[in-house]
Every structure is written in structure tokens, then in C-alpha cells.
Amino acid sequence: MQALDFLMRRLRLDKGRGLRAFQRRVTGEIQALYQVDDPSVVEALRSLADFTSVSQRMAELEANREQAHFEANDYLRAAWQAVVAWMAVRLERFNQRRLDQRSG
């Protein structure tokens, strides 16, 4: 049920506007604040790219809603993986700043 709700609200309801806002925010933040060759950053960017691919696939299934409903759980999982990878990068940066504050 959550996956169907996510599919309808983020991809279909606003024609992907929420999805594009998320992608811009994550990509912009990562590129502005982090070293692109850092392993967690590479993972976050890969997860975001995977999510973008799955999103495109789901958008292509607009005419075949039954199939899209079957694949909605995969869509939700790809989205969650992108969020988790992004949060991991943010947490690493937060922890590094705390360590720097304590030692400096």
C-alpha cells in the first residue's frame, strides 16, 4: 500500500515534480559539499542514478497501470535506498565536523 501511495504521489500526481526536486536537492548537495571520489558519495550517486532509472521505467508504465502496480514495491525500495545512501553521506559529514570540533 505504501509503495502504491508513493508511486501515485511522487511520480504520477504531480508529473514527477516532487521526484525532480528530490533529485536536484540530493545531487546539488552532494556536488557542493562532498568529495566526489569518497566511497559513500559514489554509493549515494549510484543509488540516486538507480532510483532515476527505476523512476523512468515506472513513468513508461503509465499506460500499463496494472504492471506499474506490480512493480511499485521495487520503486519504493529504490527510493528508500537513495535516501539511505544520501543520509549516510550527511551523517558521515556531521560526524567528521564533530570530531574536528573536538580536536581543534
N, CA, C and O atoms as CSV, one atom per row, in Angstrom:
chain,resi,resn,atom,element,x,y,z
A,1,MET,N,N,0.813,-1.181,0.000
A,1,MET,CA,C,0.000,0.000,0.000
A,1,MET,C,C,0.870,1.263,0.000
A,1,MET,O,O,0.588,2.216,-0.726
A,2,GLN,N,N,1.908,1.262,0.805
A,2,GLN,CA,C,2.820,2.409,0.846
A,2,GLN,C,C,3.487,2.620,-0.508
A,2,GLN,O,O,3.665,3.753,-0.953
A,3,ALA,N,N,3.850,1.529,-1.151
A,3,ALA,CA,C,4.512,1.641,-2.449
A,3,ALA,C,C,3.580,2.254,-3.490
A,3,ALA,O,O,4.001,3.098,-4.281
A,4,LEU,N,N,2.328,1.837,-3.493
A,4,LEU,CA,C,1.365,2.409,-4.435
A,4,LEU,C,C,1.141,3.891,-4.146
A,4,LEU,O,O,1.061,4.702,-5.068
A,5,ASP,N,N,1.040,4.236,-2.878
A,5,ASP,CA,C,0.876,5.630,-2.499
A,5,ASP,C,C,2.072,6.460,-2.968
A,5,ASP,O,O,1.910,7.553,-3.510
A,6,PHE,N,N,3.264,5.927,-2.751
A,6,PHE,CA,C,4.479,6.627,-3.175
A,6,PHE,C,C,4.493,6.817,-4.688
A,6,PHE,O,O,4.802,7.899,-5.187
A,7,LEU,N,N,4.159,5.762,-5.402
A,7,LEU,CA,C,4.123,5.830,-6.869
A,7,LEU,C,C,3.148,6.911,-7.330
A,7,LEU,O,O,3.479,7.720,-8.196
A,8,MET,N,N,1.970,6.924,-6.764
A,8,MET,CA,C,0.946,7.867,-7.208
A,8,MET,C,C,1.294,9.301,-6.823
A,8,MET,O,O,1.101,10.217,-7.623
A,9,ARG,N,N,1.800,9.508,-5.625
A,9,ARG,CA,C,2.066,10.876,-5.166
A,9,ARG,C,C,3.335,11.467,-5.776
A,9,ARG,O,O,3.350,12.647,-6.127
A,10,ARG,N,N,4.377,10.690,-5.906
A,10,ARG,CA,C,5.660,11.249,-6.317
A,10,ARG,C,C,5.911,11.193,-7.808
A,10,ARG,O,O,6.672,12.001,-8.339
A,11,LEU,N,N,5.300,10.276,-8.475
A,11,LEU,CA,C,5.599,10.169,-9.900
A,11,LEU,C,C,4.411,10.602,-10.760
A,11,LEU,O,O,4.589,11.255,-11.788
A,12,ARG,N,N,3.231,10.243,-10.346
A,12,ARG,CA,C,2.078,10.483,-11.203
A,12,ARG,C,C,1.305,11.750,-10.864
A,12,ARG,O,O,0.934,12.508,-11.761
A,13,LEU,N,N,1.061,11.986,-9.588
A,13,LEU,CA,C,0.176,13.076,-9.191
A,13,LEU,C,C,0.671,14.433,-9.689
A,13,LEU,O,O,-0.096,15.219,-10.247
A,14,ASP,N,N,1.934,14.692,-9.486
A,14,ASP,CA,C,2.466,15.997,-9.895
A,14,ASP,C,C,3.401,15.892,-11.101
A,14,ASP,O,O,4.263,16.743,-11.319
A,15,LYS,N,N,3.206,14.832,-11.873
A,15,LYS,CA,C,4.002,14.588,-13.092
A,15,LYS,C,C,5.505,14.554,-12.808
A,15,LYS,O,O,6.315,14.983,-13.629
A,16,GLY,N,N,5.855,14.043,-11.645
A,16,GLY,CA,C,7.262,13.867,-11.298
A,16,GLY,C,C,7.937,15.090,-10.713
A,16,GLY,O,O,9.151,15.070,-10.508
A,17,ARG,N,N,7.202,16.151,-10.435
A,17,ARG,CA,C,7.808,17.370,-9.903
A,17,ARG,C,C,8.496,17.121,-8.552
A,17,ARG,O,O,9.602,17.610,-8.320
A,18,GLY,N,N,7.847,16.369,-7.671
A,18,GLY,CA,C,8.453,16.050,-6.372
A,18,GLY,C,C,9.709,15.218,-6.532
A,18,GLY,O,O,10.693,15.417,-5.819
A,19,LEU,N,N,9.672,14.299,-7.457
A,19,LEU,CA,C,10.841,13.459,-7.747
A,19,LEU,C,C,12.000,14.310,-8.252
A,19,LEU,O,O,13.131,14.152,-7.791
A,20,ARG,N,N,11.733,15.198,-9.180
A,20,ARG,CA,C,12.790,16.051,-9.717
A,20,ARG,C,C,13.365,16.977,-8.642
A,20,ARG,O,O,14.569,17.232,-8.622
A,21,ALA,N,N,12.518,17.472,-7.762
A,21,ALA,CA,C,13.001,18.320,-6.657
A,21,ALA,C,C,13.933,17.527,-5.748
A,21,ALA,O,O,14.975,18.032,-5.331
A,22,PHE,N,N,13.563,16.294,-5.442
A,22,PHE,CA,C,14.418,15.434,-4.617
A,22,PHE,C,C,15.757,15.198,-5.308
A,22,PHE,O,O,16.810,15.326,-4.683
A,23,GLN,N,N,15.723,14.857,-6.584
A,23,GLN,CA,C,16.958,14.586,-7.326
A,23,GLN,C,C,17.861,15.814,-7.369
A,23,GLN,O,O,19.073,15.702,-7.186
A,24,ARG,N,N,17.281,16.971,-7.607
A,24,ARG,CA,C,18.082,18.211,-7.640
A,24,ARG,C,C,18.709,18.481,-6.270
A,24,ARG,O,O,19.886,18.831,-6.178
A,25,ARG,N,N,17.929,18.318,-5.227
A,25,ARG,CA,C,18.451,18.605,-3.889
A,25,ARG,C,C,19.604,17.673,-3.533
A,25,ARG,O,O,20.655,18.126,-3.080
A,26,VAL,N,N,19.410,16.391,-3.735
A,26,VAL,CA,C,20.451,15.419,-3.382
A,26,VAL,C,C,21.691,15.644,-4.229
A,26,VAL,O,O,22.796,15.736,-3.694
A,27,THR,N,N,21.528,15.732,-5.526
A,27,THR,CA,C,22.669,15.921,-6.419
A,27,THR,C,C,23.391,17.222,-6.119
A,27,THR,O,O,24.619,17.247,-6.032
A,28,GLY,N,N,22.642,18.295,-5.962
A,28,GLY,CA,C,23.251,19.592,-5.671
A,28,GLY,C,C,24.017,19.598,-4.373
A,28,GLY,O,O,25.132,20.114,-4.304
A,29,GLU,N,N,23.421,19.021,-3.333
A,29,GLU,CA,C,24.093,18.976,-2.036
A,29,GLU,C,C,25.369,18.150,-2.107
A,29,GLU,O,O,26.411,18.567,-1.600
A,30,ILE,N,N,25.293,17.009,-2.718
A,30,ILE,CA,C,26.458,16.129,-2.801
A,30,ILE,C,C,27.580,16.795,-3.596
A,30,ILE,O,O,28.739,16.767,-3.182
A,31,GLN,N,N,27.240,17.384,-4.719
A,31,GLN,CA,C,28.273,18.016,-5.537
A,31,GLN,C,C,28.865,19.245,-4.863
A,31,GLN,O,O,30.044,19.545,-5.055
A,32,ALA,N,N,28.081,19.949,-4.088
A,32,ALA,CA,C,28.560,21.171,-3.450
A,32,ALA,C,C,29.388,20.905,-2.197
A,32,ALA,O,O,30.296,21.675,-1.885
A,33,LEU,N,N,29.093,19.844,-1.488
A,33,LEU,CA,C,29.665,19.677,-0.155
A,33,LEU,C,C,30.659,18.536,0.008
A,33,LEU,O,O,31.392,18.502,0.996
A,34,TYR,N,N,30.699,17.619,-0.919
A,34,TYR,CA,C,31.464,16.403,-0.671
A,34,TYR,C,C,32.470,16.115,-1.780
A,34,TYR,O,O,32.330,16.572,-2.915
A,35,GLN,N,N,33.484,15.342,-1.412
A,35,GLN,CA,C,34.456,14.864,-2.395
A,35,GLN,C,C,33.798,13.762,-3.222
A,35,GLN,O,O,33.332,12.762,-2.677
A,36,VAL,N,N,33.763,13.951,-4.517
A,36,VAL,CA,C,33.036,13.024,-5.383
A,36,VAL,C,C,33.659,11.634,-5.404
A,36,VAL,O,O,32.975,10.663,-5.728
A,37,ASP,N,N,34.944,11.516,-5.064
A,37,ASP,CA,C,35.579,10.199,-5.090
A,37,ASP,C,C,35.450,9.457,-3.759
A,37,ASP,O,O,35.941,8.334,-3.645
A,38,ASP,N,N,34.812,10.041,-2.761
A,38,ASP,CA,C,34.585,9.380,-1.484
A,38,ASP,C,C,33.647,8.189,-1.709
A,38,ASP,O,O,32.635,8.333,-2.396
A,39,PRO,N,N,33.960,7.020,-1.149
A,39,PRO,CA,C,33.129,5.830,-1.400
A,39,PRO,C,C,31.651,6.005,-1.052
A,39,PRO,O,O,30.787,5.516,-1.779
A,40,SER,N,N,31.351,6.692,0.042
A,40,SER,CA,C,29.935,6.865,0.392
A,40,SER,C,C,29.239,7.806,-0.588
A,40,SER,O,O,28.043,7.664,-0.846
A,41,VAL,N,N,29.980,8.758,-1.128
A,41,VAL,CA,C,29.415,9.663,-2.129
A,41,VAL,C,C,29.169,8.898,-3.427
A,41,VAL,O,O,28.131,9.068,-4.067
A,42,VAL,N,N,30.112,8.071,-3.806
A,42,VAL,CA,C,29.942,7.242,-5.009
A,42,VAL,C,C,28.697,6.375,-4.853
A,42,VAL,O,O,27.898,6.257,-5.782
A,43,GLU,N,N,28.533,5.773,-3.685
A,43,GLU,CA,C,27.362,4.928,-3.424
A,43,GLU,C,C,26.073,5.747,-3.486
A,43,GLU,O,O,25.082,5.299,-4.062
A,44,ALA,N,N,26.079,6.931,-2.902
A,44,ALA,CA,C,24.883,7.773,-2.921
A,44,ALA,C,C,24.516,8.169,-4.355
A,44,ALA,O,O,23.345,8.133,-4.735
A,45,LEU,N,N,25.508,8.540,-5.130
A,45,LEU,CA,C,25.244,8.920,-6.522
A,45,LEU,C,C,24.768,7.718,-7.339
A,45,LEU,O,O,23.899,7.858,-8.200
A,46,ARG,N,N,25.335,6.540,-7.072
A,46,ARG,CA,C,24.892,5.328,-7.756
A,46,ARG,C,C,23.445,4.995,-7.391
A,46,ARG,O,O,22.641,4.651,-8.258
A,47,SER,N,N,23.124,5.101,-6.105
A,47,SER,CA,C,21.755,4.826,-5.661
A,47,SER,C,C,20.774,5.815,-6.276
A,47,SER,O,O,19.668,5.438,-6.663
A,48,LEU,N,N,21.173,7.068,-6.365
A,48,LEU,CA,C,20.313,8.074,-6.980
A,48,LEU,C,C,20.122,7.769,-8.465
A,48,LEU,O,O,19.016,7.904,-8.989
A,49,ALA,N,N,21.190,7.362,-9.139
A,49,ALA,CA,C,21.085,7.001,-10.558
A,49,ALA,C,C,20.171,5.792,-10.742
A,49,ALA,O,O,19.369,5.752,-11.675
A,50,ASP,N,N,20.293,4.805,-9.851
A,50,ASP,CA,C,19.415,3.631,-9.913
A,50,ASP,C,C,17.960,4.050,-9.730
A,50,ASP,O,O,17.074,3.595,-10.454
A,51,PHE,N,N,17.726,4.918,-8.757
A,51,PHE,CA,C,16.374,5.390,-8.498
A,51,PHE,C,C,15.826,6.155,-9.700
A,51,PHE,O,O,14.655,6.014,-10.052
A,52,THR,N,N,16.668,6.953,-10.319
A,52,THR,CA,C,16.256,7.694,-11.507
A,52,THR,C,C,15.869,6.729,-12.623
A,52,THR,O,O,14.880,6.948,-13.322
A,53,SER,N,N,16.646,5.662,-12.788
A,53,SER,CA,C,16.347,4.652,-13.809
A,53,SER,C,C,15.010,3.970,-13.538
A,53,SER,O,O,14.187,3.808,-14.439
A,54,VAL,N,N,14.807,3.577,-12.296
A,54,VAL,CA,C,13.554,2.919,-11.937
A,54,VAL,C,C,12.389,3.900,-12.122
A,54,VAL,O,O,11.310,3.506,-12.564
A,55,SER,N,N,12.603,5.155,-11.790
A,55,SER,CA,C,11.560,6.170,-11.969
A,55,SER,C,C,11.187,6.309,-13.441
A,55,SER,O,O,10.010,6.428,-13.781
A,56,GLN,N,N,12.184,6.294,-14.303
A,56,GLN,CA,C,11.911,6.380,-15.740
A,56,GLN,C,C,11.117,5.165,-16.209
A,56,GLN,O,O,10.189,5.280,-17.010
A,57,ARG,N,N,11.497,4.012,-15.698
A,57,ARG,CA,C,10.767,2.784,-16.041
A,57,ARG,C,C,9.312,2.894,-15.593
A,57,ARG,O,O,8.401,2.539,-16.340
A,58,MET,N,N,9.097,3.383,-14.383
A,58,MET,CA,C,7.738,3.495,-13.871
A,58,MET,C,C,6.937,4.519,-14.677
A,58,MET,O,O,5.746,4.324,-14.919
A,59,ALA,N,N,7.576,5.590,-15.086
A,59,ALA,CA,C,6.895,6.600,-15.905
A,59,ALA,C,C,6.475,6.000,-17.248
A,59,ALA,O,O,5.411,6.324,-17.775
A,60,GLU,N,N,7.310,5.133,-17.790
A,60,GLU,CA,C,6.990,4.475,-19.060
A,60,GLU,C,C,5.803,3.525,-18.927
A,60,GLU,O,O,5.157,3.187,-19.919
A,61,LEU,N,N,5.521,3.097,-17.702
A,61,LEU,CA,C,4.402,2.186,-17.467
A,61,LEU,C,C,3.088,2.917,-17.218
A,61,LEU,O,O,2.113,2.301,-16.787
A,62,GLU,N,N,3.050,4.192,-17.477
A,62,GLU,CA,C,1.836,4.980,-17.255
A,62,GLU,C,C,0.619,4.335,-17.927
A,62,GLU,O,O,-0.460,4.292,-17.336
A,63,ALA,N,N,0.778,3.844,-19.132
A,63,ALA,CA,C,-0.332,3.244,-19.864
A,63,ALA,C,C,-0.671,1.838,-19.352
A,63,ALA,O,O,-1.764,1.329,-19.597
A,64,ASN,N,N,0.261,1.230,-18.651
A,64,ASN,CA,C,0.040,-0.125,-18.136
A,64,ASN,C,C,0.053,-0.078,-16.604
A,64,ASN,O,O,0.991,-0.548,-15.959
A,65,ARG,N,N,-0.981,0.484,-16.057
A,65,ARG,CA,C,-1.029,0.703,-14.605
A,65,ARG,C,C,-0.978,-0.591,-13.808
A,65,ARG,O,O,-0.419,-0.619,-12.711
A,66,GLU,N,N,-1.548,-1.649,-14.336
A,66,GLU,CA,C,-1.511,-2.920,-13.606
A,66,GLU,C,C,-0.067,-3.382,-13.411
A,66,GLU,O,O,0.311,-3.798,-12.316
A,67,GLN,N,N,0.731,-3.310,-14.463
A,67,GLN,CA,C,2.144,-3.689,-14.346
A,67,GLN,C,C,2.869,-2.736,-13.398
A,67,GLN,O,O,3.692,-3.167,-12.590
A,68,ALA,N,N,2.567,-1.463,-13.495
A,68,ALA,CA,C,3.184,-0.476,-12.600
A,68,ALA,C,C,2.858,-0.801,-11.146
A,68,ALA,O,O,3.719,-0.672,-10.275
A,69,HIS,N,N,1.644,-1.215,-10.882
A,69,HIS,CA,C,1.272,-1.576,-9.512
A,69,HIS,C,C,2.056,-2.781,-9.028
A,69,HIS,O,O,2.419,-2.856,-7.854
A,70,PHE,N,N,2.320,-3.723,-9.919
A,70,PHE,CA,C,3.136,-4.882,-9.546
A,70,PHE,C,C,4.571,-4.468,-9.226
A,70,PHE,O,O,5.220,-5.078,-8.376
A,71,GLU,N,N,5.062,-3.440,-9.899
A,71,GLU,CA,C,6.449,-3.013,-9.718
A,71,GLU,C,C,6.607,-1.864,-8.712
A,71,GLU,O,O,7.718,-1.383,-8.490
A,72,ALA,N,N,5.528,-1.436,-8.120
A,72,ALA,CA,C,5.570,-0.289,-7.200
A,72,ALA,C,C,6.473,-0.546,-5.999
A,72,ALA,O,O,7.143,0.373,-5.528
A,73,ASN,N,N,6.504,-1.766,-5.501
A,73,ASN,CA,C,7.355,-2.068,-4.345
A,73,ASN,C,C,8.830,-1.898,-4.700
A,73,ASN,O,O,9.604,-1.389,-3.889
A,74,ASP,N,N,9.222,-2.313,-5.886
A,74,ASP,CA,C,10.606,-2.116,-6.330
A,74,ASP,C,C,10.942,-0.628,-6.414
A,74,ASP,O,O,12.054,-0.210,-6.093
A,75,TYR,N,N,9.969,0.157,-6.847
A,75,TYR,CA,C,10.142,1.607,-6.940
A,75,TYR,C,C,10.367,2.201,-5.553
A,75,TYR,O,O,11.267,3.018,-5.357
A,76,LEU,N,N,9.552,1.788,-4.607
A,76,LEU,CA,C,9.698,2.283,-3.237
A,76,LEU,C,C,11.057,1.881,-2.657
A,76,LEU,O,O,11.707,2.684,-1.987
A,77,ARG,N,N,11.483,0.660,-2.908
A,77,ARG,CA,C,12.792,0.203,-2.402
A,77,ARG,C,C,13.940,0.995,-3.012
A,77,ARG,O,O,14.895,1.340,-2.315
A,78,ALA,N,N,13.857,1.283,-4.295
A,78,ALA,CA,C,14.907,2.072,-4.945
A,78,ALA,C,C,14.945,3.488,-4.364
A,78,ALA,O,O,16.018,4.057,-4.161
A,79,ALA,N,N,13.776,4.040,-4.104
A,79,ALA,CA,C,13.720,5.375,-3.497
A,79,ALA,C,C,14.326,5.342,-2.099
A,79,ALA,O,O,15.109,6.220,-1.736
A,80,TRP,N,N,13.967,4.336,-1.322
A,80,TRP,CA,C,14.487,4.244,0.041
A,80,TRP,C,C,16.000,4.068,0.034
A,80,TRP,O,O,16.695,4.657,0.862
A,81,GLN,N,N,16.514,3.272,-0.883
A,81,GLN,CA,C,17.963,3.080,-0.975
A,81,GLN,C,C,18.663,4.401,-1.287
A,81,GLN,O,O,19.729,4.683,-0.739
A,82,ALA,N,N,18.073,5.206,-2.160
A,82,ALA,CA,C,18.665,6.515,-2.483
A,82,ALA,C,C,18.662,7.418,-1.252
A,82,ALA,O,O,19.642,8.118,-0.998
A,83,VAL,N,N,17.581,7.411,-0.495
A,83,VAL,CA,C,17.503,8.238,0.712
A,83,VAL,C,C,18.515,7.771,1.748
A,83,VAL,O,O,19.209,8.589,2.350
A,84,VAL,N,N,18.603,6.463,1.960
A,84,VAL,CA,C,19.548,5.915,2.943
A,84,VAL,C,C,20.985,6.274,2.566
A,84,VAL,O,O,21.766,6.676,3.429
A,85,ALA,N,N,21.335,6.136,1.309
A,85,ALA,CA,C,22.698,6.457,0.867
A,85,ALA,C,C,22.986,7.945,1.058
A,85,ALA,O,O,24.081,8.314,1.483
A,86,TRP,N,N,22.021,8.791,0.750
A,86,TRP,CA,C,22.183,10.241,0.939
A,86,TRP,C,C,22.357,10.566,2.418
A,86,TRP,O,O,23.231,11.353,2.782
A,87,MET,N,N,21.534,9.967,3.268
A,87,MET,CA,C,21.634,10.218,4.708
A,87,MET,C,C,22.961,9.707,5.268
A,87,MET,O,O,23.518,10.313,6.182
A,88,ALA,N,N,23.463,8.616,4.738
A,88,ALA,CA,C,24.762,8.093,5.193
A,88,ALA,C,C,25.864,9.115,4.927
A,88,ALA,O,O,26.740,9.323,5.767
A,89,VAL,N,N,25.818,9.746,3.765
A,89,VAL,CA,C,26.805,10.775,3.431
A,89,VAL,C,C,26.669,11.958,4.387
A,89,VAL,O,O,27.667,12.476,4.888
A,90,ARG,N,N,25.446,12.377,4.635
A,90,ARG,CA,C,25.213,13.506,5.536
A,90,ARG,C,C,25.684,13.189,6.958
A,90,ARG,O,O,26.285,14.035,7.622
A,91,LEU,N,N,25.409,11.970,7.418
A,91,LEU,CA,C,25.835,11.586,8.766
A,91,LEU,C,C,27.350,11.517,8.881
A,91,LEU,O,O,27.912,11.918,9.900
A,92,GLU,N,N,28.008,11.018,7.861
A,92,GLU,CA,C,29.477,10.992,7.875
A,92,GLU,C,C,30.031,12.410,7.990
A,92,GLU,O,O,30.970,12.658,8.747
A,93,ARG,N,N,29.453,13.324,7.244
A,93,ARG,CA,C,29.920,14.715,7.293
A,93,ARG,C,C,29.669,15.320,8.678
A,93,ARG,O,O,30.528,16.016,9.219
A,94,PHE,N,N,28.511,15.057,9.237
A,94,PHE,CA,C,28.181,15.550,10.563
A,94,PHE,C,C,29.162,15.000,11.600
A,94,PHE,O,O,29.669,15.746,12.438
A,95,ASN,N,N,29.424,13.703,11.540
A,95,ASN,CA,C,30.367,13.084,12.480
A,95,ASN,C,C,31.770,13.647,12.315
A,95,ASN,O,O,32.471,13.868,13.303
A,96,GLN,N,N,32.180,13.879,11.088
A,96,GLN,CA,C,33.513,14.443,10.846
A,96,GLN,C,C,33.624,15.848,11.426
A,96,GLN,O,O,34.645,16.200,12.016
A,97,ARG,N,N,32.590,16.640,11.262
A,97,ARG,CA,C,32.604,18.000,11.833
A,97,ARG,C,C,32.690,17.951,13.357
A,97,ARG,O,O,33.399,18.754,13.964
A,98,ARG,N,N,31.987,17.031,13.967
A,98,ARG,CA,C,32.043,16.898,15.430
A,98,ARG,C,C,33.438,16.502,15.889
A,98,ARG,O,O,33.947,17.025,16.880
A,99,LEU,N,N,34.055,15.571,15.160
A,99,LEU,CA,C,35.428,15.157,15.510
A,99,LEU,C,C,36.391,16.326,15.334
A,99,LEU,O,O,37.278,16.540,16.160
A,100,ASP,N,N,36.208,17.079,14.252
A,100,ASP,CA,C,37.081,18.239,14.028
A,100,ASP,C,C,36.920,19.275,15.131
A,100,ASP,O,O,37.907,19.871,15.561
A,101,GLN,N,N,35.713,19.496,15.590
A,101,GLN,CA,C,35.450,20.452,16.659
A,101,GLN,C,C,36.116,20.005,17.964
A,101,GLN,O,O,36.669,20.828,18.694
A,102,ARG,N,N,36.065,18.743,18.248
A,102,ARG,CA,C,36.648,18.218,19.485
A,102,ARG,C,C,38.165,18.275,19.463
A,102,ARG,O,O,38.801,18.520,20.488
A,103,SER,N,N,38.738,18.050,18.298
A,103,SER,CA,C,40.204,18.018,18.227
A,103,SER,C,C,40.813,19.379,17.907
A,103,SER,O,O,42.021,19.574,18.041
A,104,GLY,N,N,39.981,20.306,17.489
A,104,GLY,CA,C,40.532,21.586,17.049
A,104,GLY,C,C,40.218,22.673,17.964
A,104,GLY,O,O,40.615,23.814,17.727
